[in-house]
């Protein structure tokens, strides 16, 4: 029975590959279960601060952000034979003050955990972007979906350096879609009425 339910659930999941574009993003709705393939970039607070400083100087970011997904994570070091160590999402609201400018420069997706500010959700609608949430507390499991990892910027930040990750079937849920629908808000309404 468990096997058939698992197969059924996998068949319902939406598969998307990076880079993202408006056509892919418009098809996603808050609450959709998605598996992502392709390249994503990790960045936490310190890297975001440098991104904004770079953009405000009129310089280019260390990678082309247009159509990309930033995963709010700082991976643990890889053990021998592993591609990467444990990698789980960090609290997304800490990146809210940086997200607006990155969305203006073409960022199309973000992976993290927890709700986003009203301003970020409005900017996502304006720029047709999507926010995914990944399950917290399963960082070792999530690392199994990473097929390649390399540092592409800010190596001096240690675990907060920017990594380029090649991922395959990385499981997420659409937390906020490009219409501003918020899975956190909607699901809490459903549960509060039961």
TIPA-774585 format. One record per atom (N, C-alpha, C): residue number from 1; atom name; x, y, z. Coordinates in nm, 2 decimals, m for minus. Each point is the difference from the previous one (the first is absolute). Layout:
seq, atom, east, north, up
NUM, CA, X, Y, Z $
...
REM end
This chain:
seq, atom, east, north, up
1, N, 0.08, m0.12, 0.00 $
1, CA, m0.08, 0.12, 0.00 $
1, C, 0.09, 0.13, 0.00 $
2, N, 0.10, 0.00, 0.09 $
2, CA, 0.09, 0.12, 0.00 $
2, C, 0.06, 0.02, m0.13 $
3, N, 0.05, m0.11, m0.07 $
3, CA, 0.07, 0.01, m0.13 $
3, C, m0.10, 0.06, m0.10 $
4, N, m0.12, m0.04, m0.01 $
4, CA, m0.10, 0.06, m0.10 $
4, C, m0.03, 0.14, 0.03 $
5, N, m0.01, 0.04, 0.13 $
5, CA, m0.02, 0.14, 0.04 $
5, C, 0.12, 0.09, m0.04 $
6, N, 0.12, m0.05, 0.02 $
6, CA, 0.12, 0.07, m0.04 $
6, C, 0.01, 0.02, m0.15 $
7, N, m0.03, m0.10, m0.07 $
7, CA, 0.00, 0.01, m0.15 $
7, C, m0.10, 0.10, m0.05 $
8, N, m0.12, m0.01, 0.06 $
8, CA, m0.11, 0.09, m0.04 $
8, C, 0.04, 0.15, 0.03 $
9, N, 0.06, 0.02, 0.11 $
9, CA, 0.05, 0.13, 0.04 $
9, C, 0.11, 0.05, m0.10 $
10, N, 0.09, m0.08, m0.03 $
10, CA, 0.11, 0.04, m0.09 $
10, C, m0.06, 0.03, m0.14 $
11, N, m0.10, m0.07, m0.04 $
11, CA, m0.06, 0.03, m0.13 $
11, C, m0.07, 0.13, 0.00 $
12, N, m0.05, 0.05, 0.11 $
12, CA, m0.07, 0.13, 0.01 $
12, C, 0.10, 0.12, 0.01 $
13, N, 0.13, m0.03, 0.03 $
13, CA, 0.10, 0.11, 0.01 $
13, C, 0.03, 0.06, m0.13 $
14, N, 0.02, 0.13, 0.00 $
14, CA, 0.03, 0.07, m0.12 $
14, C, 0.16, 0.01, m0.01 $
15, N, 0.05, m0.04, m0.12 $
15, CA, 0.14, 0.01, m0.02 $
15, C, 0.03, 0.12, m0.08 $
16, N, 0.10, 0.08, 0.05 $
16, CA, 0.05, 0.12, m0.08 $
16, C, 0.15, 0.00, 0.00 $
17, N, 0.06, 0.06, m0.10 $
17, CA, 0.14, 0.01, m0.01 $
17, C, 0.04, 0.15, 0.00 $
18, N, 0.12, 0.03, 0.05 $
18, CA, 0.05, 0.13, m0.01 $
18, C, 0.07, 0.02, m0.13 $
19, N, 0.02, 0.12, m0.05 $
19, CA, m0.05, 0.13, 0.06 $
19, C, m0.16, 0.01, m0.01 $
20, N, m0.05, 0.08, 0.08 $
20, CA, m0.15, 0.03, 0.00 $
20, C, m0.03, 0.11, m0.10 $
21, N, m0.12, 0.00, m0.05 $
21, CA, m0.05, 0.11, m0.08 $
21, C, m0.15, 0.02, 0.03 $
22, N, m0.06, 0.10, m0.05 $
22, CA, m0.14, 0.03, 0.04 $
22, C, m0.09, m0.11, m0.04 $
23, N, 0.02, m0.07, m0.11 $
23, CA, m0.08, m0.11, m0.04 $
23, C, m0.01, m0.11, 0.11 $
24, N, 0.12, m0.04, 0.05 $
24, CA, 0.00, m0.10, 0.10 $
24, C, m0.06, 0.04, 0.13 $
25, N, 0.03, 0.13, 0.04 $
25, CA, m0.05, 0.05, 0.13 $
25, C, m0.15, 0.02, 0.00 $
26, N, m0.06, 0.04, m0.11 $
26, CA, m0.14, 0.02, 0.00 $
26, C, m0.08, m0.12, 0.02 $
27, N, 0.06, m0.12, m0.03 $
27, CA, m0.07, m0.13, 0.02 $
27, C, 0.00, m0.05, 0.14 $
28, N, 0.08, 0.07, 0.09 $
28, CA, 0.01, m0.04, 0.14 $
28, C, m0.10, 0.07, 0.09 $
29, N, m0.05, m0.07, 0.09 $
29, CA, m0.10, 0.05, 0.10 $
29, C, 0.04, m0.03, 0.14 $
30, N, m0.03, 0.09, 0.09 $
30, CA, 0.03, m0.02, 0.14 $
30, C, m0.05, m0.13, 0.05 $
31, N, 0.08, m0.08, 0.06 $
31, CA, m0.03, m0.14, 0.05 $
31, C, 0.04, m0.11, m0.10 $
32, N, 0.04, 0.04, m0.12 $
32, CA, 0.04, m0.11, m0.09 $
32, C, 0.13, m0.06, 0.05 $
33, N, 0.01, m0.14, m0.01 $
33, CA, 0.12, m0.07, 0.03 $
33, C, 0.08, m0.01, m0.13 $
34, N, 0.13, 0.04, 0.01 $
34, CA, 0.08, 0.02, m0.12 $
34, C, 0.14, m0.08, 0.02 $
35, N, 0.05, m0.05, m0.10 $
35, CA, 0.14, m0.05, 0.00 $
35, C, 0.08, 0.08, m0.10 $
36, N, 0.11, 0.05, 0.04 $
36, CA, 0.08, 0.09, m0.08 $
36, C, 0.13, m0.07, m0.05 $
37, N, 0.03, 0.02, m0.12 $
37, CA, 0.13, m0.04, m0.06 $
37, C, 0.08, 0.11, m0.06 $
38, N, 0.13, m0.01, m0.01 $
38, CA, 0.08, 0.10, m0.06 $
38, C, 0.09, 0.07, 0.10 $
39, N, 0.03, 0.12, m0.02 $
39, CA, 0.10, 0.08, 0.08 $
39, C, m0.08, 0.10, 0.09 $
40, N, 0.04, 0.00, 0.13 $
40, CA, m0.04, 0.10, 0.09 $
40, C, 0.12, 0.05, 0.07 $
41, N, m0.01, 0.12, 0.07 $
41, CA, 0.11, 0.06, 0.07 $
41, C, m0.04, 0.01, 0.14 $
42, N, 0.10, m0.03, 0.09 $
42, CA, m0.02, 0.03, 0.15 $
42, C, 0.04, 0.14, 0.03 $
43, N, m0.07, 0.06, 0.10 $
43, CA, 0.05, 0.13, 0.05 $
43, C, m0.08, 0.02, 0.13 $
44, N, 0.08, 0.05, 0.10 $
44, CA, m0.06, 0.04, 0.13 $
44, C, 0.02, 0.15, 0.02 $
45, N, m0.01, 0.04, 0.12 $
45, CA, 0.00, 0.15, 0.03 $
45, C, 0.12, 0.07, m0.05 $
46, N, 0.12, m0.05, 0.03 $
46, CA, 0.12, 0.07, m0.04 $
46, C, 0.02, 0.01, m0.15 $
47, N, m0.03, m0.11, m0.07 $
47, CA, 0.01, 0.00, m0.14 $
47, C, m0.10, 0.10, m0.06 $
48, N, m0.12, 0.00, 0.05 $
48, CA, m0.11, 0.10, m0.05 $
48, C, 0.05, 0.14, 0.02 $
49, N, 0.06, 0.03, 0.12 $
49, CA, 0.05, 0.14, 0.02 $
49, C, 0.10, 0.03, m0.11 $
50, N, 0.09, m0.09, m0.03 $
50, CA, 0.10, 0.03, m0.11 $
50, C, m0.07, 0.01, m0.13 $
51, N, m0.10, m0.08, m0.03 $
51, CA, m0.07, 0.02, m0.13 $
51, C, m0.05, 0.14, m0.01 $
52, N, m0.07, 0.05, 0.10 $
52, CA, m0.06, 0.13, m0.01 $
52, C, 0.11, 0.11, m0.01 $
53, N, 0.11, m0.01, 0.08 $
53, CA, 0.11, 0.09, m0.01 $
53, C, 0.06, 0.00, m0.15 $
54, N, 0.01, m0.11, m0.06 $
54, CA, 0.05, m0.01, m0.13 $
54, C, m0.09, 0.06, m0.10 $
55, N, m0.13, m0.02, 0.01 $
55, CA, m0.10, 0.06, m0.09 $
55, C, m0.01, 0.15, 0.01 $
56, N, 0.01, 0.05, 0.12 $
56, CA, m0.01, 0.14, 0.03 $
56, C, 0.13, 0.07, m0.06 $
57, N, 0.11, m0.07, m0.01 $
57, CA, 0.12, 0.06, m0.06 $
57, C, m0.01, 0.00, m0.15 $
58, N, m0.10, m0.07, m0.05 $
58, CA, m0.02, m0.01, m0.15 $
58, C, 0.08, m0.12, m0.06 $
59, N, 0.05, m0.08, 0.09 $
59, CA, 0.08, m0.12, m0.05 $
59, C, m0.09, m0.12, m0.02 $
60, N, 0.06, m0.10, m0.06 $
60, CA, m0.08, m0.13, m0.03 $
60, C, 0.02, m0.09, 0.12 $
61, N, m0.11, m0.08, 0.02 $
61, CA, 0.01, m0.10, 0.10 $
61, C, 0.09, m0.12, m0.05 $
62, N, 0.05, m0.08, 0.09 $
62, CA, 0.09, m0.11, m0.04 $
62, C, m0.07, m0.11, m0.09 $
63, N, m0.13, 0.01, m0.01 $
63, CA, m0.07, m0.09, m0.10 $
63, C, m0.11, 0.08, m0.05 $
64, N, m0.05, m0.04, m0.12 $
64, CA, m0.12, 0.07, m0.06 $
64, C, m0.12, m0.05, 0.08 $
65, N, m0.06, 0.10, 0.06 $
65, CA, m0.12, m0.03, 0.09 $
65, C, m0.13, m0.02, m0.08 $
66, N, 0.00, 0.05, m0.12 $
66, CA, m0.13, m0.01, m0.08 $
66, C, m0.05, m0.14, m0.01 $
67, N, m0.12, m0.02, 0.04 $
67, CA, m0.06, m0.14, m0.01 $
67, C, 0.04, m0.10, 0.10 $
68, N, 0.08, 0.04, 0.09 $
68, CA, 0.06, m0.09, 0.10 $
68, C, m0.08, m0.02, 0.13 $
69, N, 0.03, m0.10, 0.07 $
69, CA, m0.05, m0.03, 0.14 $
69, C, 0.11, 0.02, 0.10 $
70, N, m0.02, 0.07, 0.11 $
70, CA, 0.09, 0.00, 0.11 $
70, C, m0.06, m0.08, 0.11 $
71, N, 0.08, m0.09, 0.05 $
71, CA, m0.03, m0.09, 0.11 $
71, C, 0.06, 0.06, 0.12 $
72, N, m0.08, 0.04, 0.10 $
72, CA, 0.05, 0.06, 0.12 $
72, C, 0.05, m0.11, 0.09 $
73, N, 0.13, m0.03, m0.02 $
73, CA, 0.06, m0.11, 0.07 $
73, C, 0.16, 0.02, 0.01 $
74, N, 0.06, m0.06, 0.10 $
74, CA, 0.14, m0.01, 0.01 $
74, C, 0.04, m0.14, 0.02 $
75, N, 0.05, m0.07, m0.10 $
75, CA, 0.02, m0.15, 0.02 $
75, C, 0.12, m0.03, 0.10 $
76, N, m0.02, m0.11, 0.06 $
76, CA, 0.11, m0.05, 0.09 $
76, C, 0.11, m0.06, m0.09 $
77, N, 0.12, m0.01, 0.04 $
77, CA, 0.11, m0.06, m0.08 $
77, C, m0.04, m0.14, m0.04 $
78, N, 0.04, m0.04, m0.12 $
78, CA, m0.02, m0.14, m0.05 $
78, C, 0.09, m0.10, 0.07 $
79, N, m0.05, m0.11, 0.04 $
79, CA, 0.09, m0.11, 0.05 $
79, C, 0.06, m0.07, m0.12 $
80, N, 0.10, m0.08, 0.02 $
80, CA, 0.06, m0.07, m0.12 $
80, C, m0.10, m0.08, m0.07 $
81, N, 0.00, 0.01, m0.13 $
81, CA, m0.09, m0.07, m0.09 $
81, C, m0.14, 0.07, m0.02 $
82, N, m0.02, 0.11, 0.07 $
82, CA, m0.13, 0.07, m0.01 $
82, C, 0.02, 0.12, m0.09 $
83, N, m0.11, 0.04, m0.07 $
83, CA, 0.01, 0.12, m0.08 $
83, C, 0.00, 0.12, 0.08 $
84, N, m0.09, 0.00, 0.11 $
84, CA, m0.01, 0.11, 0.09 $
84, C, m0.05, m0.05, 0.13 $
85, N, 0.02, 0.08, 0.11 $
85, CA, m0.05, m0.04, 0.13 $
85, C, m0.14, 0.03, 0.01 $
86, N, m0.06, m0.01, 0.12 $
86, CA, m0.14, 0.03, 0.03 $
86, C, m0.03, 0.15, m0.05 $
87, N, m0.11, 0.01, m0.06 $
87, CA, m0.04, 0.13, m0.06 $
87, C, m0.15, 0.02, 0.02 $
88, N, m0.04, 0.08, 0.09 $
88, CA, m0.14, 0.03, 0.03 $
88, C, m0.03, 0.15, m0.01 $
89, N, m0.12, 0.04, m0.01 $
89, CA, m0.04, 0.14, m0.02 $
89, C, 0.01, 0.08, 0.13 $
90, N, 0.04, 0.12, m0.02 $
90, CA, 0.00, 0.09, 0.12 $
90, C, m0.13, 0.09, m0.01 $
91, N, m0.02, 0.08, 0.10 $
91, CA, m0.12, 0.08, 0.01 $
91, C, 0.01, 0.11, m0.10 $
92, N, m0.10, 0.00, m0.09 $
92, CA, 0.00, 0.09, m0.12 $
92, C, m0.02, 0.15, 0.04 $
93, N, m0.08, 0.03, 0.10 $
93, CA, m0.03, 0.14, 0.04 $
93, C, 0.13, 0.08, 0.02 $
94, N, 0.11, m0.07, 0.03 $
94, CA, 0.13, 0.07, 0.02 $
94, C, 0.05, 0.06, m0.13 $
95, N, m0.04, m0.05, m0.11 $
95, CA, 0.04, 0.04, m0.13 $
95, C, m0.10, 0.10, m0.06 $
96, N, m0.11, 0.03, 0.07 $
96, CA, m0.10, 0.09, m0.06 $
96, C, 0.05, 0.14, m0.04 $
97, N, 0.09, 0.05, 0.08 $
97, CA, 0.05, 0.14, m0.03 $
97, C, 0.08, 0.00, m0.13 $
98, N, 0.05, m0.11, m0.04 $
98, CA, 0.09, m0.01, m0.12 $
98, C, m0.08, m0.05, m0.12 $
99, N, m0.11, m0.07, 0.02 $
99, CA, m0.07, m0.07, m0.11 $
99, C, m0.06, 0.10, m0.10 $
100, N, m0.04, 0.12, 0.04 $
100, CA, m0.07, 0.09, m0.09 $
100, C, 0.10, 0.04, m0.12 $
101, N, 0.12, 0.04, 0.04 $
101, CA, 0.10, 0.03, m0.11 $
101, C, 0.04, m0.11, m0.09 $
102, N, 0.01, m0.12, 0.06 $
102, CA, 0.03, m0.12, m0.08 $
102, C, m0.11, m0.03, m0.10 $
103, N, m0.12, 0.01, 0.05 $
103, CA, m0.12, m0.02, m0.09 $
103, C, 0.00, 0.10, m0.12 $
104, N, 0.04, 0.12, 0.03 $
104, CA, 0.01, 0.10, m0.10 $
104, C, 0.10, m0.03, m0.11 $
105, N, 0.10, m0.08, 0.04 $
105, CA, 0.11, m0.03, m0.09 $
105, C, m0.02, m0.14, m0.06 $
106, N, m0.12, m0.06, 0.01 $
106, CA, m0.03, m0.12, m0.07 $
106, C, m0.01, m0.13, 0.08 $
107, N, 0.03, 0.00, 0.13 $
107, CA, m0.02, m0.12, 0.08 $
107, C, m0.14, m0.05, m0.02 $
108, N, m0.02, m0.13, m0.02 $
108, CA, m0.13, m0.05, m0.03 $
108, C, m0.05, m0.10, 0.11 $
109, N, 0.09, m0.05, 0.08 $
109, CA, m0.04, m0.09, 0.11 $
109, C, 0.08, 0.00, 0.12 $
110, N, m0.06, m0.04, 0.11 $
110, CA, 0.07, 0.00, 0.13 $
110, C, m0.04, m0.13, 0.07 $
111, N, 0.09, m0.07, 0.07 $
111, CA, m0.03, m0.11, 0.08 $
111, C, 0.04, 0.03, 0.14 $
112, N, m0.09, m0.02, 0.10 $
112, CA, 0.03, 0.02, 0.14 $
112, C, m0.10, m0.06, 0.09 $
113, N, m0.02, 0.06, 0.11 $
113, CA, m0.11, m0.05, 0.09 $
113, C, m0.06, 0.12, 0.07 $
114, N, m0.12, m0.01, 0.03 $
114, CA, m0.07, 0.11, 0.07 $
114, C, m0.06, 0.10, m0.09 $
115, N, m0.09, 0.09, 0.06 $
115, CA, m0.07, 0.09, m0.08 $
115, C, 0.09, 0.12, m0.05 $
116, N, m0.06, 0.07, m0.10 $
116, CA, 0.07, 0.12, m0.06 $
116, C, m0.08, 0.12, 0.03 $
117, N, 0.07, 0.12, m0.01 $
117, CA, m0.07, 0.13, 0.03 $
117, C, m0.10, 0.03, m0.11 $
118, N, m0.09, 0.09, 0.04 $
118, CA, m0.10, 0.05, m0.10 $
118, C, 0.08, 0.07, m0.12 $
119, N, 0.10, 0.07, 0.03 $
119, CA, 0.08, 0.07, m0.11 $
119, C, 0.06, m0.10, m0.10 $
120, N, 0.06, m0.11, 0.06 $
120, CA, 0.06, m0.10, m0.09 $
120, C, m0.11, m0.07, m0.08 $
121, N, m0.11, m0.03, 0.06 $
121, CA, m0.11, m0.06, m0.08 $
121, C, m0.05, 0.09, m0.11 $
122, N, m0.01, 0.13, 0.03 $
122, CA, m0.04, 0.10, m0.11 $
122, C, 0.10, 0.00, m0.11 $
123, N, 0.13, 0.00, 0.04 $
123, CA, 0.10, 0.00, m0.11 $
123, C, 0.00, m0.12, m0.08 $
124, N, m0.03, m0.12, 0.06 $
124, CA, m0.01, m0.12, m0.07 $
124, C, m0.11, 0.01, m0.11 $
125, N, m0.11, 0.06, 0.04 $
125, CA, m0.11, 0.02, m0.10 $
125, C, 0.04, 0.09, m0.11 $
126, N, 0.07, 0.11, 0.03 $
126, CA, 0.04, 0.09, m0.10 $
126, C, 0.10, m0.06, m0.09 $
127, N, 0.09, m0.08, 0.05 $
127, CA, 0.11, m0.06, m0.09 $
127, C, m0.02, m0.14, m0.04 $
128, N, m0.12, m0.06, 0.03 $
128, CA, m0.03, m0.14, m0.03 $
128, C, 0.11, m0.09, 0.06 $
129, N, 0.00, m0.01, 0.13 $
129, CA, 0.10, m0.09, 0.06 $
129, C, m0.08, m0.10, 0.09 $
130, N, 0.07, m0.10, 0.05 $
130, CA, m0.06, m0.10, 0.09 $
130, C, 0.09, m0.03, 0.12 $
131, N, m0.06, m0.03, 0.11 $
131, CA, 0.07, m0.03, 0.12 $
131, C, m0.04, m0.14, 0.04 $
132, N, 0.10, m0.09, 0.01 $
132, CA, m0.02, m0.14, 0.04 $
132, C, 0.05, m0.02, 0.14 $
133, N, m0.07, m0.09, 0.07 $
133, CA, 0.05, m0.04, 0.13 $
133, C, 0.05, m0.14, 0.00 $
134, N, 0.11, m0.02, 0.07 $
134, CA, 0.06, m0.14, 0.01 $
134, C, m0.02, m0.04, 0.15 $
135, N, m0.01, m0.12, 0.02 $
135, CA, m0.02, m0.05, 0.14 $
135, C, 0.12, 0.02, 0.08 $
136, N, m0.02, 0.06, 0.12 $
136, CA, 0.11, 0.02, 0.09 $
136, C, 0.02, m0.13, 0.08 $
137, N, 0.12, m0.02, 0.05 $
137, CA, 0.03, m0.11, 0.09 $
137, C, 0.04, m0.13, m0.08 $
138, N, 0.00, 0.01, m0.13 $
138, CA, 0.04, m0.12, m0.08 $
138, C, 0.12, 0.03, m0.09 $
139, N, 0.09, 0.08, 0.05 $
139, CA, 0.11, 0.05, m0.08 $
139, C, 0.09, m0.12, m0.06 $
140, N, 0.02, m0.10, 0.07 $
140, CA, 0.07, m0.12, m0.05 $
140, C, m0.07, m0.06, m0.12 $
141, N, m0.13, m0.01, 0.01 $
141, CA, m0.08, m0.06, m0.11 $
141, C, 0.01, 0.09, m0.12 $
142, N, m0.02, 0.13, 0.02 $
142, CA, 0.00, 0.09, m0.11 $
142, C, 0.14, 0.00, m0.08 $
143, N, 0.10, m0.03, 0.07 $
143, CA, 0.14, 0.00, m0.06 $
143, C, 0.00, m0.11, m0.11 $
144, N, m0.08, m0.10, 0.01 $
144, CA, 0.00, m0.11, m0.09 $
144, C, m0.05, 0.04, m0.14 $
145, N, m0.07, 0.11, m0.01 $
145, CA, m0.05, 0.05, m0.13 $
145, C, 0.10, 0.09, m0.07 $
146, N, 0.12, 0.03, 0.06 $
146, CA, 0.10, 0.08, m0.05 $
146, C, 0.10, m0.09, m0.08 $
147, N, 0.01, 0.02, m0.13 $
147, CA, 0.09, m0.08, m0.08 $
147, C, 0.14, 0.06, m0.02 $
148, N, 0.01, 0.13, 0.01 $
148, CA, 0.13, 0.07, m0.01 $
148, C, m0.01, 0.13, 0.08 $
149, N, 0.12, 0.03, 0.05 $
149, CA, 0.00, 0.13, 0.08 $
149, C, 0.14, 0.06, m0.01 $
150, N, 0.00, 0.13, m0.03 $
150, CA, 0.13, 0.07, 0.00 $
150, C, m0.02, 0.15, 0.05 $
151, N, 0.10, 0.05, 0.07 $
151, CA, m0.01, 0.14, 0.04 $
151, C, 0.03, 0.09, m0.12 $
152, N, m0.09, 0.10, m0.02 $
152, CA, 0.01, 0.09, m0.11 $
152, C, 0.03, 0.14, 0.05 $
153, N, m0.01, 0.03, 0.13 $
153, CA, 0.02, 0.14, 0.05 $
153, C, 0.02, 0.00, 0.15 $
154, N, 0.07, 0.10, 0.04 $
154, CA, 0.02, 0.03, 0.14 $
154, C, 0.04, m0.12, 0.09 $
155, N, 0.11, m0.06, m0.05 $
155, CA, 0.05, m0.12, 0.07 $
155, C, 0.04, 0.04, 0.15 $
156, N, 0.04, 0.12, 0.02 $
156, CA, 0.04, 0.05, 0.13 $
156, C, m0.11, m0.01, 0.10 $
157, N, m0.12, m0.01, m0.04 $
157, CA, m0.12, m0.01, 0.09 $
157, C, m0.02, m0.14, 0.06 $
158, N, 0.09, m0.10, m0.04 $
158, CA, m0.01, m0.13, 0.05 $
158, C, m0.13, m0.07, m0.04 $
159, N, m0.08, m0.05, 0.10 $
159, CA, m0.13, m0.07, m0.04 $
159, C, m0.10, 0.10, m0.06 $
160, N, 0.02, 0.13, 0.01 $
160, CA, m0.09, 0.10, m0.06 $
160, C, 0.05, 0.04, m0.14 $
161, N, 0.10, m0.07, m0.05 $
161, CA, 0.05, 0.03, m0.14 $
161, C, m0.12, m0.04, m0.09 $
162, N, 0.00, 0.06, m0.12 $
162, CA, m0.10, m0.03, m0.10 $
162, C, 0.04, m0.13, m0.08 $
163, N, m0.08, m0.10, 0.01 $
163, CA, 0.02, m0.12, m0.08 $
163, C, m0.09, m0.01, m0.12 $
164, N, 0.05, m0.06, m0.10 $
164, CA, m0.09, m0.03, m0.12 $
164, C, m0.02, m0.15, 0.02 $
165, N, m0.13, m0.04, 0.01 $
165, CA, m0.04, m0.14, 0.02 $
165, C, m0.07, m0.05, m0.12 $
166, N, 0.03, m0.11, m0.04 $
166, CA, m0.08, m0.07, m0.10 $
166, C, m0.09, m0.10, 0.07 $
167, N, m0.13, 0.02, m0.01 $
167, CA, m0.09, m0.09, 0.08 $
167, C, m0.09, m0.08, m0.09 $
168, N, m0.05, m0.11, 0.05 $
168, CA, m0.09, m0.08, m0.07 $
168, C, m0.12, m0.05, 0.08 $
169, N, m0.12, 0.03, m0.04 $
169, CA, m0.12, m0.04, 0.07 $
169, C, 0.00, 0.05, 0.15 $
170, N, 0.04, 0.13, 0.01 $
170, CA, 0.01, 0.06, 0.14 $
170, C, m0.14, 0.04, 0.04 $
171, N, m0.05, m0.06, 0.11 $
171, CA, m0.14, 0.02, 0.04 $
171, C, m0.03, 0.13, 0.07 $
172, N, m0.10, 0.07, m0.04 $
172, CA, m0.04, 0.13, 0.06 $
172, C, m0.15, 0.01, m0.01 $
173, N, m0.05, 0.10, 0.06 $
173, CA, m0.14, 0.04, m0.01 $
173, C, m0.01, 0.15, m0.04 $
174, N, m0.09, 0.03, m0.08 $
174, CA, m0.02, 0.15, m0.04 $
174, C, m0.06, 0.06, 0.12 $
175, N, 0.08, 0.09, 0.07 $
175, CA, m0.06, 0.07, 0.11 $
175, C, m0.07, 0.13, m0.04 $
176, N, 0.06, 0.07, m0.09 $
176, CA, m0.06, 0.13, m0.06 $
176, C, 0.01, m0.01, m0.15 $
177, N, m0.11, 0.01, m0.07 $
177, CA, 0.00, 0.00, m0.14 $
177, C, 0.01, 0.14, m0.06 $
178, N, 0.01, 0.01, m0.13 $
178, CA, 0.01, 0.13, m0.07 $
178, C, m0.12, 0.08, 0.00 $
179, N, m0.11, m0.05, 0.06 $
179, CA, m0.12, 0.08, 0.01 $
179, C, m0.01, 0.05, 0.15 $
180, N, 0.09, m0.03, 0.08 $
180, CA, 0.00, 0.04, 0.14 $
180, C, m0.07, m0.09, 0.10 $
181, N, m0.05, m0.11, m0.05 $
181, CA, m0.06, m0.10, 0.08 $
181, C, 0.10, m0.06, 0.10 $
182, N, m0.03, m0.01, 0.12 $
182, CA, 0.09, m0.04, 0.11 $
182, C, m0.05, m0.13, 0.06 $
183, N, 0.08, m0.11, m0.02 $
183, CA, m0.04, m0.13, 0.06 $
183, C, m0.01, 0.01, 0.15 $
184, N, 0.10, 0.07, 0.06 $
184, CA, 0.00, 0.01, 0.15 $
184, C, m0.13, 0.06, 0.05 $
185, N, m0.05, 0.11, m0.06 $
185, CA, m0.12, 0.07, 0.04 $
185, C, m0.12, m0.09, m0.03 $
186, N, m0.01, m0.05, m0.12 $
186, CA, m0.12, m0.08, m0.04 $
186, C, m0.01, m0.13, 0.08 $
187, N, 0.11, m0.07, 0.03 $
187, CA, m0.01, m0.13, 0.07 $
187, C, m0.03, 0.03, 0.15 $
188, N, 0.04, 0.11, 0.05 $
188, CA, m0.04, 0.03, 0.14 $
188, C, m0.14, 0.03, 0.01 $
189, N, m0.06, 0.06, m0.10 $
189, CA, m0.15, 0.03, 0.00 $
189, C, m0.08, m0.13, 0.00 $
190, N, 0.05, m0.10, m0.08 $
190, CA, m0.07, m0.13, m0.01 $
190, C, 0.01, m0.07, 0.13 $
191, N, 0.12, m0.01, 0.06 $
191, CA, 0.01, m0.07, 0.13 $
191, C, m0.07, 0.07, 0.12 $
192, N, m0.01, 0.13, m0.01 $
192, CA, m0.07, 0.07, 0.11 $
192, C, m0.15, m0.02, 0.00 $
193, N, m0.05, m0.04, m0.11 $
193, CA, m0.15, m0.02, m0.01 $
193, C, m0.03, m0.15, 0.03 $
194, N, 0.09, m0.08, 0.02 $
194, CA, m0.03, m0.14, 0.03 $
194, C, 0.00, m0.04, 0.14 $
REM end
